[in-house]
Amino acid sequence: MRQTSARLALVLMAALALAGCAARNQGAAVALGNDDDDAVCQAGGKVAPGSAEYVACRKDRDVQRQRAEARADRRQRDLGEYMLNHPDRR
């Protein structure tokens, strides 16, 4: 009976890990509101593409996206570690 529970727990953990990997890249788009970087940085046509303000805006959005991805990766890793360290919790 105990082996069956252990196998079920391993299968469940594997399924959750695969689901997390499949949805991993969706976090950054949601964190930034899924907006078009070009449209946001042009500010309704007020900022010309290639200007210093436009380039700075695009760089800022890239940094925001990278940070959001890093946070999502860290949360996923922490969840996996918690699940491995607490197999008796549901």
Backbone as JSON, one array per atom type, in Angstrom:
{
  "sequence": "MRQTSARLALVLMAALALAGCAARNQGAAVALGNDDDDAVCQAGGKVAPGSAEYVACRKDRDVQRQRAEARADRRQRDLGEYMLNHPDRR",
  "N": [[0.81, -1.19, 0.0], [1.94, 1.23, 0.78], [3.93, 1.53, -1.16], [2.41, 1.94, -3.43], [1.27, 4.43, -2.89], [3.56, 5.98, -2.85], [4.43, 5.71, -5.49], [2.29, 6.91, -6.82], [2.56, 9.51, -5.86], [5.04, 10.19, -7.01], [4.4, 10.1, -9.76], [2.5, 12.12, -9.85], [4.07, 14.33, -9.1], [5.83, 14.41, -11.28], [4.03, 14.98, -13.34], [3.15, 17.52, -12.56], [5.55, 18.92, -12.72], [6.12, 18.77, -15.46], [3.91, 20.14, -16.46], [4.45, 22.65, -15.41], [6.77, 23.28, -16.81], [5.77, 23.43, -19.39], [4.15, 25.67, -19.3], [5.89, 27.67, -18.64], [6.99, 29.9, -20.07], [4.9, 31.66, -20.28], [4.56, 33.42, -18.21], [6.0, 35.9, -18.32], [4.82, 37.41, -20.37], [2.29, 37.83, -19.35], [2.93, 39.27, -17.06], [3.79, 41.69, -18.1], [1.53, 42.67, -19.2], [0.98, 41.85, -21.74], [1.35, 43.62, -23.85], [2.17, 45.32, -26.91], [5.47, 46.01, -27.42], [6.53, 47.95, -29.14], [4.34, 49.66, -29.69], [3.76, 50.59, -27.12], [6.14, 51.91, -26.4], [6.27, 53.92, -28.28], [4.38, 55.61, -27.4], [1.77, 56.39, -28.3], [2.43, 57.61, -30.74], [3.95, 59.79, -30.11], [6.64, 59.53, -29.61], [9.45, 59.01, -31.54], [10.52, 56.12, -33.33], [13.75, 54.86, -32.7], [14.74, 57.07, -31.44], [16.41, 58.42, -28.53], [14.82, 58.25, -26.22], [12.93, 56.32, -26.98], [14.58, 54.07, -27.4], [15.56, 53.7, -24.8], [13.19, 53.08, -23.5], [12.52, 50.63, -24.74], [14.68, 49.07, -23.86], [14.21, 49.1, -21.09], [11.79, 47.69, -20.99], [12.67, 45.2, -21.89], [14.34, 44.48, -19.75], [12.44, 44.34, -17.7], [10.93, 42.16, -18.62], [12.85, 40.11, -18.55], [13.35, 40.0, -15.77], [10.81, 39.24, -14.86], [10.65, 36.68, -15.98], [12.77, 35.47, -14.61], [11.79, 35.57, -11.98], [9.56, 33.88, -12.25], [10.83, 31.47, -12.93], [12.3, 31.06, -10.57], [10.22, 30.77, -8.69], [9.06, 28.4, -9.63], [11.18, 26.59, -9.3], [11.49, 26.75, -6.5], [9.03, 25.7, -5.68], [9.25, 23.06, -6.63], [11.43, 22.17, -5.06], [10.29, 22.4, -2.52], [8.26, 20.49, -2.73], [9.78, 18.17, -3.0], [11.1, 18.13, -0.53], [9.03, 17.89, 1.27], [7.37, 15.4, 1.18], [5.22, 14.26, 2.48], [3.19, 16.08, 2.67], [0.22, 17.38, 1.15]],
  "CA": [[0.0, 0.0, 0.0], [2.83, 2.39, 0.86], [4.61, 1.68, -2.44], [1.44, 2.51, -4.36], [1.17, 5.86, -2.58], [4.82, 6.61, -3.27], [4.43, 5.78, -6.96], [1.31, 7.92, -7.2], [3.16, 10.81, -5.57], [6.07, 10.47, -8.02], [3.73, 10.39, -11.02], [1.89, 13.43, -9.69], [5.14, 15.34, -9.15], [6.31, 14.49, -12.66], [3.01, 15.67, -14.13], [3.19, 18.94, -12.21], [6.79, 19.5, -13.25], [5.96, 18.93, -16.91], [2.94, 21.22, -16.67], [5.15, 23.89, -15.12], [7.68, 23.55, -17.92], [4.99, 23.79, -20.57], [3.59, 27.01, -19.13], [6.93, 28.51, -18.08], [7.21, 31.14, -20.8], [3.71, 32.49, -20.3], [4.57, 34.36, -17.11], [6.53, 37.21, -18.66], [3.84, 38.14, -21.18], [1.22, 38.23, -18.45], [3.47, 40.27, -16.15], [3.89, 42.97, -18.8], [0.24, 43.04, -19.76], [0.9, 41.33, -23.1], [1.31, 44.76, -24.77], [3.18, 45.39, -27.96], [6.53, 46.92, -26.97], [6.67, 49.07, -30.08], [3.23, 50.6, -29.48], [3.9, 51.2, -25.8], [7.28, 52.82, -26.37], [6.01, 55.09, -29.13], [3.48, 56.46, -26.6], [0.71, 56.97, -29.14], [2.99, 58.38, -31.84], [4.66, 60.97, -29.61], [8.08, 59.24, -29.58], [9.88, 58.42, -32.81], [11.39, 54.95, -33.2], [15.16, 55.16, -32.9], [15.16, 58.17, -30.58], [17.01, 57.97, -27.27], [13.73, 57.9, -25.3], [12.37, 55.07, -27.47], [15.56, 53.0, -27.14], [15.57, 53.48, -23.35], [11.93, 52.39, -23.17], [12.63, 49.22, -25.17], [15.62, 48.4, -22.95], [13.5, 48.93, -19.82], [10.81, 46.6, -21.14], [13.44, 43.95, -21.95], [14.78, 44.18, -18.39], [11.24, 43.92, -16.97], [10.58, 40.82, -19.09], [13.85, 39.18, -18.01], [13.11, 39.87, -14.34], [9.59, 38.44, -14.69], [11.01, 35.28, -16.27], [13.61, 34.98, -13.51], [10.9, 35.33, -10.84], [8.76, 32.68, -12.54], [11.74, 30.32, -12.81], [12.64, 30.88, -9.16], [9.03, 30.22, -8.03], [8.91, 27.01, -10.05], [12.24, 25.82, -8.64], [11.17, 26.68, -5.07], [7.92, 24.77, -5.52], [9.79, 21.72, -6.8], [12.23, 21.84, -3.88], [9.36, 22.2, -1.41], [7.58, 19.21, -2.93], [10.74, 17.1, -2.71], [11.44, 18.14, 0.89], [7.83, 17.63, 2.07], [6.57, 14.43, 0.43], [4.05, 13.86, 3.23], [2.16, 17.12, 2.52], [-0.55, 17.3, -0.11]],
  "C": [[0.87, 1.26, 0.0], [3.55, 2.62, -0.46], [3.67, 2.3, -3.47], [1.3, 4.01, -4.15], [2.42, 6.59, -3.05], [4.87, 6.74, -4.79], [3.45, 6.84, -7.45], [1.87, 9.32, -6.97], [4.23, 11.17, -6.61], [5.45, 10.81, -9.37], [3.1, 11.78, -10.98], [2.93, 14.54, -9.75], [5.67, 15.51, -10.56], [5.32, 15.24, -13.53], [3.01, 17.17, -13.84], [4.44, 19.62, -12.76], [6.69, 19.73, -14.75], [4.97, 20.04, -17.23], [3.59, 22.57, -16.42], [6.11, 24.27, -16.23], [6.92, 24.01, -19.16], [4.49, 25.22, -20.49], [4.63, 28.02, -18.68], [7.04, 29.86, -18.78], [5.99, 32.04, -20.87], [3.73, 33.57, -19.23], [5.01, 35.76, -17.49], [5.52, 38.03, -19.46], [2.7, 38.64, -20.3], [1.69, 39.35, -17.53], [3.55, 41.65, -16.81], [2.58, 43.39, -19.43], [0.06, 42.62, -21.19], [0.78, 42.46, -24.15], [2.39, 44.63, -25.82], [4.22, 46.43, -27.55], [6.65, 48.15, -27.86], [5.58, 50.12, -29.83], [3.36, 51.31, -28.14], [5.01, 52.24, -25.8], [7.1, 54.03, -27.28], [5.05, 56.05, -28.45], [2.45, 57.17, -27.47], [1.24, 57.85, -30.25], [3.78, 59.59, -31.41], [6.18, 60.78, -29.65], [8.45, 58.52, -30.87], [10.76, 57.2, -32.56], [12.84, 55.33, -33.52], [15.65, 56.31, -32.04], [15.7, 57.6, -29.27], [15.93, 57.53, -26.28], [13.1, 56.55, -25.68], [13.29, 53.89, -27.15], [15.6, 52.69, -25.64], [14.32, 52.74, -22.91], [12.01, 50.91, -23.55], [13.58, 48.44, -24.26], [14.96, 48.13, -21.6], [12.51, 47.77, -19.89], [11.51, 45.25, -21.25], [13.88, 43.52, -20.55], [13.59, 43.7, -17.56], [10.86, 42.49, -17.34], [11.56, 39.78, -18.52], [13.66, 38.95, -16.51], [11.86, 39.03, -14.06], [9.86, 36.97, -14.96], [11.85, 34.69, -15.16], [12.77, 34.69, -12.27], [10.08, 34.06, -11.04], [9.61, 31.42, -12.42], [12.06, 30.01, -11.35], [11.45, 30.28, -8.4], [8.84, 28.75, -8.37], [9.95, 26.12, -9.37], [11.95, 25.66, -7.15], [10.02, 25.71, -4.81], [8.4, 23.33, -5.65], [10.61, 21.27, -5.6], [11.33, 21.59, -2.68], [8.68, 20.84, -1.52], [8.52, 18.05, -2.63], [11.04, 17.0, -1.22], [10.25, 17.83, 1.8], [6.92, 16.64, 1.35], [5.29, 14.01, 1.16], [2.92, 14.89, 3.15], [1.45, 16.97, 1.19], [-0.7, 18.64, -0.73]]
}
